[in-house]
Amino acid sequence: MSMARSVQLAVTAGDQAAADPDSLRLHQLGYKQELKRGLSALSNFAFSFANISVMMGVTTTYNTGLRYGGPVSMTLGWLVVAVFNGCVALSMAEICSAYPTSGGLYYWSAKLAGKEWASLASWVTGWFNVVGQWAAIASVDFSLAQLLQVIILLSTGGANGGGYMASKYTVLAIYAVILIMHGIINSLPIEWLSLFGHVGALWNAAGIFVLTILIPAVAKNRPSLEFVFTHLNTDNGMGIHDKAYILAVGLLMSQYSVLGYDTSAHMVEETKNADRSGPMGIITSVVLATVFGWIYLLALTSVVTDIPYLLSPGNDAGGYAIAQALYTAFHRRYGSGAGGIACLGAVAVAVFLCGIACVTSNSRMAYAFSRDGAMPLSRVWYRVNRHEVPLNVVWLGVAVAFVMALTSLGSQVAFQAMGSIATVGMYIAYALPVFFRVTTARRSFVPGPFHLGRYGVAVGWAGVVWVATVTVLFSLPVAYPVANKETFNYTPVAVGGVLLLSVGAWVLRARFWFQGPVINVDMHC
């Protein structure tokens, strides 16, 4: 690049920063404004709320909660998870206010770990974040493909009435179509994506409001309050009988259902008043998702009476518990299960909108990671089109998510571990910068407009200890004996693989060239 061109870019960045406080702060953090800053605080919140999508999380993982512990592990377990998850979210919001960049977690780790460990901390955090997001895309979109398959099955008569049961290849094809649609939507300008974010947030809120009224009203046979809040299901058919163990495994549903609020951090370079709007997006999305999710969970549990039957592969929904529960409730009331199928359709729309937000969040994070040269072929992924959209990295996420889903052809259990991998991988990425905030940067941390004051360290430690605990819990066997590929928990293998490969790549090559976040502006302008 010529000297004249360098000066021109520096002057342009300096002029833009002077005119816009957000660009000035980004300039101070070492980056020039390249993405279009057109999102409001509401839009930032909407992206996170749509990405969390408790309608999606609760519905698609309800089988796990019902099998491991049943009602008590879900209704009361949700509240336990909410407290500690809130600590993680508050700490992330505080750090986001201090460092409002799209890199988010890995950038924070670099700034908080200290000079000696900055590069390694940034590298490992970034790879856990991006791989966790890829697994989240795969998990959400494949869950939608499976839900559509169940809707088709029930609509054509059910498993016991000659209904159409799609093969694993057909489900994979449906999944591929969903991924392509999400790639196309994420290729649109940010104004259009913002619209989808708003629709996703509204659909989740309105859908939960309607379903929490409709479902209990339709149900003829309702469980007692004692059943909803105290019944522990130990008849899981997986050879696990220890009650504490069962309850611990059952927490996966709650932990997975409120995942994805880092989206607000990854969208801050496109958000106005980023150091305030980003943190508020994180906090409000988690609070509302927690409240709405618990209410929705209670509504679903109000139609659960015969747990073994709902989990049985021999029922009309093929073992998809909540689908069978809704279908049965409407059939008993009206003589037709069409209303239950319509409810599942509303959930399917929420899952589709959630998938859009997942790809959006991943594309912004991977764009920032490539900007700092951390990904192979970074120059390819670190490009924006004429609409200021990181197009190449959008389709990278789509392609990787499809490859991940190919494991479903060999073992459904292996692919179902994607939910655990996304949960554990993402929460490790959430916890690492928080850990550095409360250890190496405890005294040197300079907060932004939003901060926790003297409570910041205590809240941060609570979040870190919780993530360490659930990482261990979700890596334990989920069936005994562990005899074959259908009873093996692949989560520790996958998470350990990410850790081993990232650290191995660092030791062998990356430590010689990766220095953490790369400044792309003249800091003296």
C-alpha positions as CSV (number, residue, x, y, z in Angstrom):
1,M,0.0,0.0,0.0
2,S,1.4,3.4,-0.9
3,M,2.2,6.1,1.6
4,A,-0.5,8.4,0.2
5,R,-3.1,5.6,0.5
6,S,-2.1,5.0,4.1
7,V,-2.4,8.6,5.0
8,Q,-5.8,8.8,3.3
9,L,-7.1,5.8,5.2
10,A,-5.7,7.3,8.5
11,V,-7.3,10.7,7.8
12,T,-10.6,9.0,6.9
13,A,-10.7,6.9,10.0
14,G,-9.7,10.0,12.1
15,D,-12.4,12.2,10.6
16,Q,-15.1,9.5,11.1
17,A,-14.0,8.9,14.7
18,A,-14.1,12.6,15.4
19,A,-17.7,12.8,14.1
20,D,-19.0,9.8,15.9
21,P,-18.4,8.9,19.6
22,D,-18.9,5.2,18.8
23,S,-16.4,5.3,16.0
24,L,-14.0,7.2,18.2
25,R,-14.2,4.5,20.9
26,L,-13.7,1.8,18.3
27,H,-10.7,3.8,17.0
28,Q,-9.3,3.9,20.6
29,L,-9.6,0.1,20.7
30,G,-7.6,-0.2,17.5
31,Y,-10.2,-0.6,14.8
32,K,-11.7,1.5,12.1
33,Q,-15.4,1.6,11.4
34,E,-16.1,-0.9,8.5
35,L,-19.5,-2.3,9.3
36,K,-22.6,-0.1,9.0
37,R,-23.6,1.3,12.4
38,G,-27.4,1.3,12.0
39,L,-28.8,-0.7,14.9
40,S,-30.6,0.8,17.9
41,A,-30.5,-0.5,21.4
42,L,-33.8,-2.2,20.8
43,S,-32.4,-3.9,17.7
44,N,-29.4,-5.1,19.6
45,F,-31.6,-6.6,22.3
46,A,-33.8,-8.2,19.6
47,F,-31.0,-10.0,18.0
48,S,-29.9,-11.6,21.4
49,F,-33.5,-12.4,22.4
50,A,-34.2,-14.0,19.1
51,N,-31.0,-16.0,19.3
52,I,-31.7,-17.2,22.8
53,S,-35.3,-18.1,21.7
54,V,-36.6,-19.9,24.7
55,M,-39.4,-21.3,22.6
56,M,-36.8,-23.1,20.6
57,G,-34.6,-24.1,23.5
58,V,-37.3,-25.4,25.8
59,T,-39.3,-27.3,23.2
60,T,-36.4,-29.0,21.4
61,T,-34.6,-30.1,24.6
62,Y,-37.8,-30.9,26.6
63,N,-37.1,-34.7,26.1
64,T,-33.8,-34.3,27.9
65,G,-35.3,-32.6,30.9
66,L,-38.3,-35.0,31.0
67,R,-36.0,-38.1,30.8
68,Y,-33.5,-36.9,33.4
69,G,-35.4,-35.8,36.4
70,G,-38.7,-34.8,34.9
71,P,-40.7,-31.8,36.2
72,V,-38.6,-31.0,39.2
73,S,-35.4,-30.9,37.2
74,M,-37.0,-28.5,34.8
75,T,-39.2,-26.2,36.9
76,L,-36.9,-25.8,39.9
77,G,-33.7,-26.5,38.0
78,W,-34.5,-23.6,35.7
79,L,-34.5,-21.2,38.7
80,V,-31.1,-22.5,39.9
81,V,-29.6,-22.1,36.4
82,A,-31.2,-18.6,36.1
83,V,-29.3,-17.3,39.2
84,F,-25.9,-18.4,38.1
85,N,-26.4,-17.7,34.4
86,G,-27.4,-14.2,35.5
87,C,-24.0,-13.8,37.1
88,V,-22.3,-14.8,33.9
89,A,-24.4,-12.3,31.9
90,L,-23.9,-9.4,34.3
91,S,-20.1,-9.9,34.2
92,M,-20.1,-10.1,30.4
93,A,-22.2,-7.0,30.2
94,E,-19.7,-5.1,32.4
95,I,-16.8,-6.2,30.1
96,C,-18.8,-5.4,27.0
97,S,-19.3,-1.8,28.2
98,A,-15.5,-1.4,28.6
99,Y,-14.6,-3.0,25.2
100,P,-17.4,-2.7,22.7
101,T,-16.0,-4.6,19.7
102,S,-17.5,-7.3,17.5
103,G,-14.7,-9.6,18.6
104,G,-16.3,-9.7,21.9
105,L,-15.1,-12.6,24.1
106,Y,-11.7,-13.2,22.5
107,Y,-10.8,-9.5,22.4
108,W,-11.8,-9.2,26.1
109,S,-9.6,-12.1,27.0
110,A,-6.6,-10.5,25.2
111,K,-7.1,-7.2,27.1
112,L,-7.7,-8.8,30.5
113,A,-5.3,-11.7,30.6
114,G,-2.1,-9.6,30.8
115,K,0.6,-9.2,28.3
116,E,2.3,-12.5,29.0
117,W,-0.9,-14.5,28.4
118,A,-2.9,-12.2,26.1
119,S,-2.2,-14.0,22.8
120,L,-2.9,-17.5,24.1
121,A,-6.0,-16.4,26.0
122,S,-7.4,-14.6,23.0
123,W,-6.6,-17.6,20.7
124,V,-8.3,-20.3,22.9
125,T,-11.3,-18.1,23.8
126,G,-11.8,-17.2,20.1
127,W,-11.8,-20.8,18.9
128,F,-14.1,-22.0,21.7
129,N,-16.5,-19.2,20.7
130,V,-16.5,-19.8,17.0
131,V,-16.7,-23.6,17.2
132,G,-19.4,-23.3,19.8
133,Q,-21.4,-21.0,17.5
134,W,-20.9,-23.4,14.6
135,A,-22.3,-26.2,16.8
136,A,-25.2,-23.9,17.8
137,I,-26.1,-23.3,14.2
138,A,-26.0,-27.0,13.5
139,S,-28.0,-27.8,16.6
140,V,-30.7,-25.2,16.0
141,D,-31.2,-25.8,12.3
142,F,-31.1,-29.6,12.7
143,S,-33.6,-29.4,15.5
144,L,-35.9,-27.5,13.2
145,A,-35.5,-30.2,10.5
146,Q,-36.5,-32.8,13.1
147,L,-39.4,-30.8,14.3
148,L,-40.7,-30.4,10.7
149,Q,-40.4,-34.1,10.3
150,V,-42.5,-34.7,13.4
151,I,-45.1,-32.1,12.2
152,I,-45.3,-34.0,8.8
153,L,-45.6,-37.3,10.7
154,L,-48.5,-36.2,12.8
155,S,-50.2,-34.4,9.9
156,T,-50.2,-37.6,7.9
157,G,-51.7,-39.8,10.6
158,G,-48.9,-40.3,13.1
159,A,-46.5,-43.2,13.5
160,N,-49.3,-45.6,14.5
161,G,-51.7,-44.4,11.7
162,G,-49.5,-44.8,8.6
163,G,-48.0,-41.4,8.8
164,Y,-44.9,-40.4,6.8
165,M,-41.7,-41.0,8.8
166,A,-38.8,-39.3,6.9
167,S,-35.5,-41.1,6.6
168,K,-32.3,-39.7,8.0
169,Y,-31.3,-38.6,4.5
170,T,-34.6,-36.7,4.0
171,V,-34.1,-34.9,7.3
172,L,-30.6,-34.0,6.3
173,A,-31.9,-32.6,3.0
174,I,-34.5,-30.5,4.9
175,Y,-31.7,-29.3,7.1
176,A,-29.6,-28.3,4.1
177,V,-32.5,-26.3,2.7
178,I,-32.9,-24.5,6.0
179,L,-29.2,-23.7,6.2
180,I,-29.2,-22.2,2.6
181,M,-32.2,-20.1,3.5
182,H,-30.4,-18.7,6.5
183,G,-27.3,-18.0,4.5
184,I,-29.4,-16.1,1.9
185,I,-31.2,-14.0,4.6
186,N,-27.9,-13.2,6.3
187,S,-26.5,-12.0,2.9
188,L,-29.0,-9.1,3.1
189,P,-28.1,-5.6,4.3
190,I,-28.2,-4.9,8.1
191,E,-31.5,-3.0,7.8
192,W,-33.2,-6.2,6.6
193,L,-31.4,-8.4,9.2
194,S,-32.6,-5.9,11.9
195,L,-36.2,-6.5,10.7
196,F,-35.8,-10.2,11.2
197,G,-34.3,-9.6,14.6
198,H,-37.3,-7.6,15.6
199,V,-39.7,-10.2,14.2
200,G,-37.9,-12.9,16.1
201,A,-38.1,-11.1,19.4
202,L,-41.8,-10.3,18.9
203,W,-42.7,-13.8,17.7
204,N,-41.0,-15.3,20.8
205,A,-42.8,-12.9,23.2
206,A,-46.2,-13.2,21.5
207,G,-45.9,-16.9,20.9
208,I,-45.1,-17.6,24.5
209,F,-48.0,-15.4,25.7
210,V,-50.5,-17.2,23.5
211,L,-49.3,-20.7,24.2
212,T,-49.1,-20.2,28.0
213,I,-52.8,-19.3,27.9
214,L,-53.9,-21.8,25.3
215,I,-52.2,-25.0,26.3
216,P,-53.4,-25.2,30.0
217,A,-56.9,-24.1,28.8
218,V,-57.1,-27.0,26.3
219,A,-55.8,-29.7,28.5
220,K,-58.5,-31.9,30.1
221,N,-56.1,-33.9,32.2
222,R,-53.7,-31.7,34.1
223,P,-51.0,-32.7,36.6
224,S,-51.2,-31.4,40.2
225,L,-48.9,-28.5,41.3
226,E,-47.1,-31.0,43.5
227,F,-46.3,-33.1,40.4
228,V,-45.1,-30.0,38.5
229,F,-42.7,-28.8,41.2
230,T,-41.7,-31.9,43.1
231,H,-42.0,-35.0,40.9
232,L,-38.6,-36.6,40.2
233,N,-38.6,-39.0,37.2
234,T,-36.1,-41.8,37.8
235,D,-37.5,-44.1,35.1
236,N,-35.2,-42.8,32.4
237,G,-34.4,-46.2,30.8
238,M,-30.7,-45.2,30.6
239,G,-29.5,-47.2,33.6
240,I,-29.0,-44.1,35.8
241,H,-30.7,-44.3,39.2
242,D,-28.8,-41.8,41.5
243,K,-31.2,-38.9,42.1
244,A,-28.5,-36.2,42.3
245,Y,-26.8,-37.5,39.2
246,I,-30.2,-37.5,37.3
247,L,-31.0,-33.9,38.4
248,A,-27.5,-32.7,37.4
249,V,-27.8,-34.1,33.9
250,G,-31.3,-32.7,33.6
251,L,-29.9,-29.1,34.0
252,L,-28.8,-29.3,30.3
253,M,-32.2,-28.2,29.1
254,S,-32.2,-25.0,31.2
255,Q,-28.6,-24.2,30.5
256,Y,-29.0,-24.7,26.7
257,S,-32.3,-22.7,26.6
258,V,-30.7,-19.5,27.7
259,L,-27.7,-19.5,25.4
260,G,-26.7,-17.0,22.8
261,Y,-26.7,-13.6,24.5
262,D,-23.2,-12.9,23.4
263,T,-24.9,-11.9,20.1
264,S,-25.3,-8.4,21.6
265,A,-21.6,-8.1,22.0
266,H,-20.9,-9.3,18.5
267,M,-23.3,-6.7,17.1
268,V,-21.9,-3.7,18.9
269,E,-19.9,-2.4,16.0
270,E,-23.2,-2.0,14.2
271,T,-25.0,-0.6,17.2
272,K,-25.4,3.1,18.2
273,N,-24.3,4.0,21.8
274,A,-22.5,0.7,21.8
275,D,-20.9,0.9,25.3
276,R,-24.4,1.2,26.8
277,S,-26.7,-0.5,24.2
278,G,-24.5,-3.7,24.1
279,P,-24.6,-4.4,27.9
280,M,-28.3,-3.6,28.1
281,G,-28.9,-5.9,25.2
282,I,-27.2,-8.7,27.1
283,I,-29.0,-8.1,30.4
284,T,-32.5,-7.5,29.1
285,S,-32.4,-10.4,26.8
286,V,-31.3,-12.8,29.6
287,V,-33.8,-11.4,32.1
288,L,-36.8,-11.6,29.7
289,A,-35.8,-15.0,28.3
290,T,-35.5,-16.4,31.8
291,V,-38.9,-15.1,32.9
292,F,-40.7,-16.0,29.6
293,G,-39.0,-19.3,29.4
294,W,-40.0,-20.4,32.9
295,I,-43.6,-19.4,32.3
296,Y,-43.6,-21.3,28.9
297,L,-42.0,-24.3,30.7
298,L,-44.8,-24.4,33.2
299,A,-47.4,-24.3,30.5
300,L,-45.9,-27.2,28.6
301,T,-45.6,-29.2,31.8
302,S,-49.3,-28.7,32.4
303,V,-50.1,-31.3,29.7
304,V,-47.5,-33.8,31.0
305,T,-49.1,-36.7,32.9
306,D,-47.8,-40.1,31.5
307,I,-44.0,-39.6,31.2
308,P,-43.0,-43.1,30.0
309,Y,-45.6,-42.9,27.2
310,L,-44.5,-39.5,26.1
311,L,-40.9,-40.7,25.8
312,S,-41.8,-43.9,24.1
313,P,-40.7,-44.3,20.5
314,G,-43.9,-46.2,19.9
315,N,-46.2,-43.2,20.3
316,D,-47.7,-41.2,17.4
317,A,-44.9,-38.6,17.5
318,G,-42.2,-41.2,17.5
319,G,-41.0,-40.3,21.0
320,Y,-41.0,-36.5,20.6
321,A,-42.5,-35.9,24.0
322,I,-43.9,-32.4,23.8
323,A,-45.3,-32.9,20.3
324,Q,-47.2,-36.0,21.6
325,A,-48.4,-34.1,24.7
326,L,-49.8,-31.3,22.6
327,Y,-51.3,-33.6,20.0
328,T,-53.0,-35.7,22.7
329,A,-54.3,-32.6,24.6
330,F,-56.0,-31.2,21.5
331,H,-57.3,-34.6,20.4
332,R,-58.9,-35.2,23.7
333,R,-60.6,-31.8,23.8
334,Y,-61.7,-31.5,20.2
335,G,-61.4,-34.9,18.7
336,S,-58.5,-33.7,16.4
337,G,-54.9,-33.0,17.1
338,A,-54.7,-30.2,14.5
339,G,-54.5,-27.6,17.2
340,G,-51.4,-29.3,18.6
341,I,-49.8,-29.4,15.2
342,A,-50.5,-25.7,14.8
343,C,-48.8,-25.0,18.1
344,L,-45.8,-26.9,16.9
345,G,-45.9,-24.8,13.7
346,A,-45.6,-21.7,15.8
347,V,-42.6,-23.1,17.6
348,A,-41.0,-24.0,14.2
349,V,-41.2,-20.4,13.1
350,A,-39.5,-19.4,16.3
351,V,-36.7,-21.9,15.7
352,F,-36.3,-20.7,12.1
353,L,-35.9,-17.1,13.3
354,C,-33.5,-18.3,16.0
355,G,-31.4,-19.9,13.3
356,I,-31.1,-16.6,11.4
357,A,-29.8,-14.9,14.5
358,C,-27.3,-17.7,15.1
359,V,-25.8,-17.3,11.7
360,T,-25.7,-13.5,12.1
361,S,-23.9,-13.7,15.5
362,N,-21.4,-16.2,14.2
363,S,-20.6,-14.2,11.0
364,R,-19.8,-11.1,13.0
365,M,-17.6,-13.0,15.5
366,A,-15.8,-14.9,12.8
367,Y,-15.4,-11.7,10.8
368,A,-13.6,-10.0,13.7
369,F,-11.5,-13.1,14.4
370,S,-10.4,-13.1,10.7
371,R,-9.7,-9.4,10.9
372,D,-7.1,-10.3,13.5
373,G,-5.7,-13.0,11.3
374,A,-6.6,-15.9,13.6
375,M,-8.5,-18.1,11.1
376,P,-7.1,-20.0,8.1
377,L,-7.6,-17.9,4.9
378,S,-8.4,-14.9,7.1
379,R,-8.1,-12.6,4.0
380,V,-11.0,-14.4,2.4
381,W,-13.3,-14.3,5.4
382,Y,-12.3,-10.7,6.4
383,R,-14.2,-9.1,3.6
384,V,-17.4,-7.1,3.4
385,N,-19.5,-6.6,0.3
386,R,-20.9,-3.3,-1.0
387,H,-23.7,-3.5,1.6
388,E,-21.0,-3.8,4.3
389,V,-22.0,-7.4,5.1
390,P,-19.3,-10.0,5.8
391,L,-20.7,-12.3,3.1
392,N,-17.9,-14.9,2.8
393,V,-17.9,-15.7,6.5
394,V,-21.7,-16.0,6.5
395,W,-21.4,-18.9,4.0
396,L,-18.4,-20.4,5.9
397,G,-20.7,-20.8,8.9
398,V,-23.4,-22.4,6.8
399,A,-20.9,-24.8,5.2
400,V,-19.3,-25.9,8.5
401,A,-22.7,-26.4,10.1
402,F,-23.7,-28.7,7.3
403,V,-20.5,-30.8,7.7
404,M,-21.1,-31.1,11.4
405,A,-24.5,-32.5,10.7
406,L,-23.1,-35.4,8.6
407,T,-22.4,-37.1,11.9
408,S,-26.1,-37.7,12.2
409,L,-25.9,-40.3,9.4
410,G,-23.6,-42.4,11.6
411,S,-25.1,-41.9,15.0
412,Q,-28.0,-39.8,16.1
413,V,-26.5,-39.7,19.6
414,A,-23.3,-38.3,18.3
415,F,-25.1,-35.5,16.6
416,Q,-27.4,-34.9,19.6
417,A,-24.2,-34.1,21.5
418,M,-24.1,-30.9,19.4
419,G,-26.5,-29.3,21.9
420,S,-24.1,-30.2,24.7
421,I,-21.1,-29.1,22.7
422,A,-22.7,-25.8,21.9
423,T,-23.6,-25.2,25.5
424,V,-20.3,-26.2,27.1
425,G,-18.1,-24.6,24.4
426,M,-20.0,-21.3,24.4
427,Y,-20.1,-21.1,28.2
428,I,-16.3,-21.8,28.4
429,A,-15.9,-18.9,26.0
430,Y,-18.2,-16.8,28.1
431,A,-16.3,-17.7,31.3
432,L,-12.7,-17.2,30.2
433,P,-12.7,-13.3,29.9
434,V,-14.7,-13.2,33.1
435,F,-12.0,-15.3,34.8
436,F,-9.3,-12.9,33.6
437,R,-11.4,-10.0,34.8
438,V,-11.5,-11.3,38.4
439,T,-7.9,-12.5,38.5
440,T,-5.2,-10.9,36.4
441,A,-7.2,-7.7,35.7
442,R,-8.9,-7.4,39.1
443,R,-7.2,-4.1,39.9
444,S,-6.4,-2.8,36.5
445,F,-9.8,-3.2,34.9
446,V,-11.2,0.1,33.7
447,P,-15.0,-0.2,33.5
448,G,-17.2,1.5,30.9
449,P,-20.5,3.3,31.6
450,F,-22.1,0.1,32.8
451,H,-20.3,-1.5,35.7
452,L,-21.0,-3.6,38.8
453,G,-18.9,-1.6,41.2
454,R,-17.6,-3.4,44.2
455,Y,-19.7,-6.5,43.4
456,G,-18.1,-7.1,40.1
457,V,-15.4,-9.6,41.4
458,A,-17.9,-11.6,43.5
459,V,-20.4,-11.8,40.7
460,G,-17.7,-12.8,38.2
461,W,-16.4,-15.6,40.5
462,A,-19.9,-17.0,40.9
463,G,-20.2,-17.2,37.1
464,V,-16.8,-18.8,36.6
465,V,-17.4,-21.5,39.3
466,W,-20.8,-22.3,37.8
467,V,-19.4,-22.7,34.3
468,A,-16.7,-25.0,35.6
469,T,-19.3,-27.1,37.4
470,V,-21.6,-27.5,34.4
471,T,-18.7,-28.3,32.2
472,V,-17.9,-31.3,34.4
473,L,-21.6,-32.3,34.7
474,F,-22.3,-32.3,31.0
475,S,-19.2,-34.4,30.3
476,L,-20.4,-37.2,32.5
477,P,-21.9,-40.4,31.0
478,V,-25.6,-40.1,30.3
479,A,-26.3,-43.8,30.2
480,Y,-24.9,-46.9,31.9
481,P,-23.3,-49.1,30.9
482,V,-21.4,-47.2,28.3
483,A,-21.4,-50.1,25.9
484,N,-21.6,-48.7,22.4
485,K,-21.8,-45.5,20.2
486,E,-25.5,-45.1,21.1
487,T,-24.8,-44.7,24.9
488,F,-21.5,-42.8,24.7
489,N,-21.4,-39.1,25.7
490,Y,-19.5,-37.4,22.9
491,T,-19.4,-34.0,24.6
492,P,-16.0,-34.4,26.5
493,V,-14.4,-35.8,23.3
494,A,-15.6,-32.8,21.2
495,V,-14.8,-30.1,23.8
496,G,-11.5,-31.8,24.7
497,G,-10.8,-31.9,21.0
498,V,-11.3,-28.2,20.6
499,L,-9.0,-27.5,23.5
500,L,-6.4,-29.9,22.3
501,L,-6.4,-28.7,18.7
502,S,-6.4,-25.0,19.7
503,V,-3.6,-25.3,22.2
504,G,-1.7,-27.7,19.9
505,A,-2.0,-25.3,17.0
506,W,-0.8,-22.5,19.3
507,V,2.3,-24.4,20.5
508,L,3.3,-25.7,17.0
509,R,2.6,-22.6,14.9
510,A,0.3,-19.8,16.0
511,R,2.5,-18.6,18.9
512,F,5.0,-17.5,16.3
513,W,2.7,-15.2,14.5
514,F,-0.6,-14.6,16.3
515,Q,-0.3,-11.6,18.7
516,G,-3.9,-11.2,19.6
517,P,-6.2,-8.4,18.3
518,V,-4.5,-6.5,15.4
519,I,-4.7,-2.7,15.3
520,N,-5.8,-1.5,11.9
521,V,-5.8,2.2,12.5
522,D,-3.1,4.8,13.2
523,M,-3.5,5.3,17.0
524,H,-1.8,8.6,16.8
525,C,-4.5,10.2,14.5
